[in-house]
Structure formats: C-alpha cells, structure tokens
C-alpha cells in the first residue's frame, strides 16, 4: 500500500463550506455578475437577479428562500464584480463577493449546493502579507484565504532614526544610535510579519520599501518566511505608488495561484503515469471517494455539465450509478450533479479540492491525487 510522496498542499477544505454539506437541503445556488464599472450597475444586478429568481422559482425554490436573497442584490456591485449565494429553506444564507465576475450567471435549485465557484474564487485568494517598510518601521497588511484584510503597524523605536552630521566627538554616537534604531525597528517588523504569516498561513509576502529597510528586514526573518518574500516597487510614503503596489501584489497572487495548480496537476500526472496514487475519470474517482482514499480532488465545473451521480447519508456514499450504492445496502439514495456529489464526498472525508482548468489533464475534468494506492 504505497503512501509516499504526499500531494502538494494546494487544495481547499474550508470549514464553512464543509459545514454547508452537513445541511439537509435542497439548496439555492446563485452566481451573479455584479459589475461595478458599468452604468447603472445596481439596476443591472437587479435585472439579472430577476431572471435568476424566476429560474429558481420555476425549479421549485420556495418564495421564502428567494425573499432571503433579495436584500443581498442591491448593494452587491459595491463589493465586487461577482456575487455567490447559497441558501436553503431553513434560513441558511451564505454570501460571498469577489472582485472578478463569474463567467456567466448561474441559478440552481438542487439537492446539493454548488460550491466549486466559491472554491475557485478562494483559491485565487492566496493568503498573503504586504509590507510597506521604511527605517521607522512598516505598515503591514494581511489578507486571509477569505479575502478578509487586517492592518498592523510595527517598529517606531524612540531612538533617533535619522543619521545626522552634528560634527565633533558626538557624531559617531548619533550615527550608532540611528543604526541601532533601524535594526530594532526591522526586528519588530519581522516579528509581526512572522506572526501574521503564521496566523493566515500566508503563501507569499510582498515587500516594498527603501533598500536599507528591506535589507534589515531580510536579516531578521526566519528562512521559512524569507523564502516567500517577493520584492515589489513602491514604499510606505504617500508618493502615488499605491496603484503600482496593488498591481504588483495582484500579479504575485495570480502567479502563486497558477503555480499551485500546476504543482498539483504535475503530481497527478506523475502518479497516473506510474499507475500509483491517482484516480482518473468519474468512475475511478468515485471508487476512491467511497474508500476515503482521496487526498486532493481535482475538478473543473462547467455550468453546462449536467452529468449526475448518486449520494447517500454518509460522505462515502457516492457512485456514478445508483446500483453501486443500493448494492451496499444504502436505502436513502439521491441524485445530484456529479461535480457537487464528488465535492461533498471529498470535503466530508477530509480531502481538499483544487479547481483545475478545462482540459487540465483529468479525464472528463474529474480526477484525484490519492492518499494511498
């Protein structure tokens, strides 16, 4: 039973979405384009919601579910280009906003929630720390996997931080005190950066600032953090570099997210080529999910993909054919979209999920890296 060579830790298994699958359903799933840049953005969102609302009602969604979503729509364009909502008839309402819109609106009333869109948004939210440093300290911004931001300031030693040239015997003393202050401030900043990196499990640190401040910060960072530090242009002062800093940070985040996807797909292809710890295609992946062998589930969710699978009460109750579960003595068997069934099973068995591009290499856009062969 081969278990060596773990998969890259690049999948998501967020607690809130895991908990959503423990609810009985059915669920309304909504992905709505809420582009803030267009004229009359609020009316645009409301118009799109009316069409989706009608679609959900025709599919059987109760009015109380739709009414619970109504208040979310009006101001959604103020919070990003995309809105994601999961709701059920028992009053559960999960709402997420994202800068990027979905490829198109999706409205679905079904036995399981369709959370792949939320997972895809989140995997693009690589947890990161932005450090704007000078010799007095730094402004530090941390953004977690949900896109929630926090701000800290560090440094600020009471010692003088400017080197001066007063002349005479005291000049060296002033210079030394400035060096001590710079170093102490850099140490304080490093401690705060490490604390935030650990708190949000950051995948990268973007660092902007003057040369001496960043050199001292590198000196005080432990190697495990220093290796994820990436320099960007800009600094702490109000010099008009905010847009450039934001653009550079966004580029780093996108690069990190793409790198993680490439890493897990390379691992999948390697294991599949060795006929070892990989499941390729719907049937093989369902079999691995039934045995709780999946480490990272790989899926691509096309809104037009209406393939179905079957699920029961337990997370391991999953099959592409109803008889697979009936033969195991499962009485309460239901049908839902294949992708949603597989995600439910993965999250319910402690696996994570990585959303992959179409034609990413898995047969039928479904596969898995396994815990053991």
Phi, psi and omega in degrees: 000101187281128180228005184282162175072065182302153177290154174302142182276074186236002178273167178245142173215063186293137185302321184293323179282328173302315181295328180301322181288348177278349177281158189278335180073186003289174188231146166265127174246130180228128167239122189231136173283123182231054187301117182281348187273345184274161178290141181055052185299321181297316179295323177301312180296317180297320180296317178294322179295322179301319178294318179292323180299316179296320179297318179294318179297318179297331181277353176112004180293130180295154180300326181294330176290314181294321179295329178291331180278330185314310185293343183285337193284316191307313183260010185297326182294341178282350185243006176145176183275348182225140177238133175236132182224135169239131182216152174226176186284350180268009176098001178288135179216116177246127185232133174224144175242150181216146179301325183265138178283158170293161180301328176198167177292142176227131175226121187219132173247114191206166182297335180234150175287151177257095189258002184298324177299320177294319179296320180295318176302314185292324180289342171280345176270067178299122178303132186210163178235132176250126182242122175249104192249146163221188187284349176273343183150219182197151162266130185235126181243126179245134178235120184275184185294340177270001182084008179280132187252149173219155183231136176226154170243143179222160182095215177083035178304145178286347178290155178296139182250355178261132173279129182239170179233072183288343181086165176075193186294338185276352186301312182298323180296319177295319180297316180296319180295325177294317178300317179297318180296315179302314183295319180295318178297318179297322178295317178298317179297315180300317180299319180289322177299314180299318181298317181288321177303315181290322183295319183256003183055054186295142177263347178201157174234121175264129187235122176235147178157177180289159191301313184294320180297317181288326176299315181294324179296314177305320182300324186265349181279139173293156186301324183295332177269319182300330183288345178256011179275132179233125180285143174224161179285152177120183181199191185277332185286158179281078186248015180082011182268006185303316182296316180297319179298315180298318180295316180295320179295318178298321178296317179297318181297314180298320179296318180295318179297316179295322180297320179295319179295316178300319182298315183287327176292323176296320178296318178300313181294322178298311182293322178295320179296331179267005182052046187240250190267062177213144171241130185237124180093167188295313185293314180294323180291320177299318179298319179292323178294322178298331181262007180055037181264355185281130174266307177229120174275132179251123181218150166238130185251102174270124180304336179274357181279103182254021172302145181241161174217178186240147180216156179240205185286328183265152179303329181278359177277090183213137178198150176278349177231135181303323183296335178299325180271323178299321180294340177269005177085017179277123183268320184266085186247132182231162183247140177206177178301138185304314182300318181292321177298315182293320178296318177303313182295318181297308182295327180285344180250017176081009176276168174248171184232134172239125177276127184247159178290159175302142181060036179283355176125341179273136180298127181066020179061028177222131176193184181200147163265131190260159175286324176209161184272000000 
